C-alpha cells in the first residue's frame, strides 16, 4: 500500500511538470534552497532578482515538500543556487530539474572541505549517498566561500552586474571576516558545546572547538545515550547547549539543567546570517 508521503510527492512532481509547461524561465528569477542564500543574494545584487526560497525558515530541510506556489516560481527561474548535499536537494533534485530543464543548477559548495559522516538522515542511506554534513554556511569561513560562489553565479547569469557585485562582495566579505576574527578570539582549547542536531560541525572544526551531538543518526538519543552525554558534558565543563527549531526542547532541558548549562536556540536556516552567528557567538563567549 502506498504511503501518504509517496502520494504527496507523486502529485507534487506532476504539478512541477505541469507548471514547467506553462511558465517561461526569466533571467530576473532565482531559486535557492534556504533563506541564508537569499540573504547573500540580496546583499550582493540588491533587488535585481526575484528570489524563490524553497525551504522555509521555520521547518527543517530533511523532509520538506515544496508548495505549489514555490513550484510555479521554480519553473520561472533562470537558475537554482543549491547549498550542495542538503537533504532537500538530494531528495528533490531530479524532480526540480525535470520541472525546469533550461534552469541552471549551481552547487555553492565549490572549494568547501566537506565533512563526512556528521549529519546522517534516512534518505542518504536509501539513495546510496555518502553521509555529508551540508551546514558549512554556519561557519564564517564556509559562509565566505558561499558568498564568493554566489557572486560568481550572479555574474554568470547577469554579466552587467559584475562591477556592482564585485563591490558588494568586498563589503560583505570584510564583514564576514570580522565575524571570523571574533570567533578566533574565543578560547578553543577548553571550549566544548552540546548541540541537539549537528549543525555546527564546520564552526567547531574551523575554530578548534568540540561539538557534542545529542541525537544519534537523526534519532532521539536512547536513555543510555543521554546518560553518556550528560557525563561527558559535565566532565568537559560544557556551558552552552544549542537547540534548533523543530527539535525536542525537553531533552535539551534535561541535559542543560543537569550540568548547569544555558540553552541557546539557533536557526541554521534563519534569514539573517549575521544575527544567527551573533547568537551563537554570544552563547559561546564567557559571561
RAFENGI-V778178 format. One line per field, one symbol per residue. ss: DSSP state (H for helix, E for strand, L for the rest). phi: phi as a letter, one per 40 degrees, with the letter a starting at -180 (. if undefined). Layout:
ss=???
phi=???
//
This chain:
ss=LLLHHHHHHHHHHHHHHHHHHHLLLEEEEEEELLHHHHHHHHHHHLLLLEEEELLLLLLLLLLLLLLHHHHHHHHLEEEEEELLLLHHHHHHHHHHHHHLLLLEEEELLLLLLLEELLLLLHHHHHHLLLLEELLHHHLHHHHHHHHHHHHHHHHHHLHHHHHHHHHHHHHHHHHHHHHHHHHHLLLHHHLEEEELLLLLHHHHHHLLLEEEELLELLELLLHHHHHHHHHHHHHLLLLEEEEELLLLHHHHHHHHHHHLLEEEEELLLLLLHHHHHHHHHHHHLLL
phi=.ccccccccccccccdccccccbbdbccbbbbcbcdcddcdcccbgbcbcbbccbcccbcccbcbccdccccccccccabccdggcddcccbdccccccaccccbbcccdgcccccgbabbdcdcccgcccbccccccbdcccccdccccdccccccbdccdcccccccccccccccccdcccccccccbcbbbbcbccbccccccbfcbbbbccbfgbcccdcccccccccccccfcbbbcbbdgbccccccccccccgbcbbcbbdccccdcccccccccccccc
//
